């Protein structure tokens, strides 16, 4: 049953790799054949040369030696070439796995991606790749299994004649068929015992890995913090070294303890396997020596048969180890297959978004409610709202009121629990998602810049238009700063990237604004876009706000109430509902939530 499973999964695994690397079968088979054939070619010719030397046929040995050298050289070159190809294949396949895992994460619904279960699944995939060797070691296992499989076949081809070399008239044990049958019986028993011992050892290893899975992820997180220079200031100022060291040791101590126990157990099983195979080899030497003494085989044949049987025992031992290693490593690759093949549950639309030069995209929330999966808390409660073309909106409210959640729903990072959102009268779920996202230019509250050239951070893969890049940098107040950078638009950001430069939080926020402006989407969303800016830079952004979003519909989310003055319509969210709505002056006159927020904040600027 286990053998059938390994065979089935081996075929599936080869198909998985073959899709991206069609030459893998030829590389593995040719390399395995060359690697297995080499020792037996040597044994065959060594035996021939030895027998001829013993007979005094020295001249006849020269041709055999030349054939041996040429054949060995050719086989060795083929094996080395295939070995190098397998090394490259291991690296490229590992990269492919990482890229496919990342691509699956990219294409997964954001709602699903945020779940703890999904994060655990990704950690299992990454953990399997790191701790078990993953796909790279799996390729190596198949390579070894094929090579040692050929070695076993060659060994059997060599020694099968040994079992027919008997003297039917002799009652001597070494001359009879019983000596051959004894070797076969011992080999069969030892093989089964070694297979069982190796299986138990790998089963225990897999159990240890499974048990330590969560602790390993915590340990990796702690190491990432300690190695990340961006945490350096806090670690030093708050003397966090001792705390981090304590947590790391407390996490890794039980991990190391469990592994130590497994290592001792594994050592016992490995020792038993080595002892059994050595015992078998000793028995073979005794039988071969007896056959040679009684003239059943020649001295050269003793050398050849002994070498072939040693190759056989070594190949069998390697097959057992790699077989069990491959079997239990498949558990990790099954995690990968499960993750990569997990279907999206969200409805996938196909409608193209109408290309409009006038930017007339109107959004409507119809009775929209939302609560996060696995919770009972209603974040938005039967919300009805329309964003009209060309207007400037401000969305305000206390922390946790649902402002950012509303934006995530609008961007279709989540789907409503109830109700629907319309774009120009059509449910947004019916639109092709990639097309739909092109409508928006967004600065998220928790935006991220990459340790890449500055221009790539703004264009994000699109063809760079330097003129437009400088234009949006000027609008965002970053032109002068970028002009002073060593590589200007090609300057690498952050020190993660070789010669990169560090930028302040305010500068990063300006670049995020410039990125949104460069995309030039007809619907602009700015979620706390000036939180890290100084008062002068913030004032400049406010003054340029209408110019930056001219002709576009814009939503502005901020805790700084003064920003609302630039907007036509202010929407106050409270308890998941629209509590107030109107202009700045109107809401102040109503003396409600907005007026309270505004006057409370204004008091500190009086």
Protein Blocks (a to p, Z undefined) as FASTA:
>chain_A
ZZmmmmmmmmmmmmmmmmmmmmlmmmmmmmmmmmmmmmmmmmmmmmmmmmmmmnopamlm
mmmmmmmmmmmmmmmmmmmmmmmmmmmmmmmmmmmmmmmmmmmmmmpcfklmmpmklmmm
mmmmmmmmmmnopmmlmmmmmmmmmmmmmmmmmmmmmmmmmmmmccfkbcbfklmmklmm
mmmmmmmmmmmmmmmmmmmmmmmmmmmmmmmmmmmmmmmmmmmmmmmmklmmmmmmnopm
lmmmmmmmmmmmmmmmmmmmmmmmmmmmmmmmmmmmmmmmmmmmmmmmmmmmnomacfkl
mmmmmmmmmmmmmmmmmmmmmmmmmmmmmmmmmmmmmmmmpccfbdcdfbdcdddfklpa
cdddehiacddehiabdfbgciacdddehiacdddddehilpmmmmmmmnomaccfbdcd
deehiafklpcfklmmmmpccddfkbccddddfklmmnnopacdfklmmmmmmmnopmmm
mmmpmnlmmpcehjklojaccddfklmmmmmmmmmmmnopabdcdehkllmpcfklmmmm
mmmmmmmmgoiacddddfblklmmmpmbdcddeehiafbgcdfklmmmnopmklmmmmmm
mmmmZZ
